[in-house]
Amino acid sequence: HVQLVESGGGLVQPGGSLRLSCAASGFPFNTFTMNWYRQAPGKEREWVASITMTDGSYADSVTGRFTISRDNVNNMVYLQMNSLKPEDTAMYYCNTIRDAIDYWGQGTQVTVSS
């Protein structure tokens, strides 16, 4: 069965960096688009970034600051987050869709605060 496990969140000062990781299993990883979403308290979950087999795409709010990447040998997807802002504070989730079903990890908390 599909499993997604995020890690790498934490507390960081504004302007700092974090690298989130997502370990995937239970499906042919290298053929699936992988996504990162986030949800701040009191707000709806929003899309952050996606990566196909080769190309990344980003929400306007993170373009130029975040980079999504993948390791198809180790079934990992990453989100490098630079120049973090307080408004980036949220729970971050890894996601993929298989057979029209959304799969989510448990999330990793990112807090940007001085």
Beta strands, then each sheet from edge to edge (+ up, - down):
strand 1: 3-7
strand 2: 10-12
strand 3: 18-25
strand 4: 34-39
strand 5: 46-51
strand 6: 56-58
strand 7: 66-71
strand 8: 76-81
strand 9: 90-98
strand 10: 101-104
strand 11: 108-112
sheet 1: 1+ 3- 8+ 7-
sheet 2: 2+ 11+ 9- 4+ 5- 6+
sheet 3: 2+ 11+ 9- 10+
end
